[in-house]
Amino acid sequence: MKKIVPDPPKKVLAKTVKMPFDTCDAGHMPLLAVQPGIDAEDALIHVALYLQCGIDTQYKVIEQAPSQCKSLAFTSLHSMEMAKGVVEAVLGGMKRGDPGT
């Protein structure tokens, strides 16, 4: 029997590639790296957690910052909040499997 409706394309989930990160410039191999083969969804969950830690820290910085630095601290805070919002929106779309609505 021949199928009338073709199978949907297989969903290929993105995975991480090895990505060293280091700002030390000590002339040696980077000490830290994102490991290859991690599912994109898992990596984004970690990113959301890291951003939340940054947001929590930034609130403490704002509490103790001198008044002339508060606007800079708020700018950093809002940037982290926006980045976290984008990550969470992508994760929400991945869970639903929707192209976005």
N, C-alpha and C positions, 0 to 999 in steps of 0.2 A: 504494500500500500504506500502510495506516495503522499508525503506531507504537503498540505496546502500552505501552511504558515511556516516560514523558516524559523529556526531557533534564533533567539536574540544573540547578538554578539557577546562573547565572553568578556566579562568585566576584568580588566587587568588593573590591579591595584599598584600604584606607584610604590617604590621602595627607595630608601636612602642609598646614597653612594658614600664612600669614605670621603670625609671632608675635614681635614685638619684645621684647627683654629688655635692661634697663638699670637700674642702681641709682644712677646718678650724680645724678639730680635737678638737672641743670644748666640746665633750661629749654629744651633743644633736642630735636629728634627723636632717638630712640634710635639709637645708632651701629650696633648689632648686631641681627640678627633671624634666626630660623629662616625659611628660604625656603619658599614654597608649592610643592606638587606633588611633594614627595619621597615615595617609597614608604615606608609605615610600617615595613616590614622593614628598609630601609636606615637609616632614622632610629633605630630601636631598636638596630641594630648600633653606630651611633655612640654612643648612650647607654651601651651596655655598655663601650665603649672608654673613654669619659670616666669612668665609675664605676671602672674598673680603675685609671686614672691617679690618681683620688682615693684609692683603697685603698692603692696603692703609696706615695703621699705620706703618708698617715696612719700607715703603719708607721714611716716615718722620724720623724714627729712624736712618736710614742709612744716611740721610742728616746731622744729628747732631752728629752722633757717632764719637768718636775719631778713628783715622786711625787704631789702633791695634784691634778695635772691629768691624770694617766694615765687615770683612770676616765672623764673626759669625752672624752678622745681615743678610748678604746676604744668608747664609746657611738657616736661618729660613725663609727668604722670598722665596727661591726656594722650600723649603719643602711645604710651604703653597700653592704656585702656582701649584706644582705637585698634591697635595691633591685636590685642586679645579678642576684641569683637570680631575682627576678620577671621581669625583662627577658629573661633567658636562657630561662626557662620559656615565656614568650610566643613567643619566636623559635623554640624547639623545637616548639611546637604549630603554628606557621605552616608550618614545613618539612614536618611530617608531614601537615598538613591535617586532623588529628583535632580533635574538639571537646574532647578532654581525657580521659585515662584514668589 
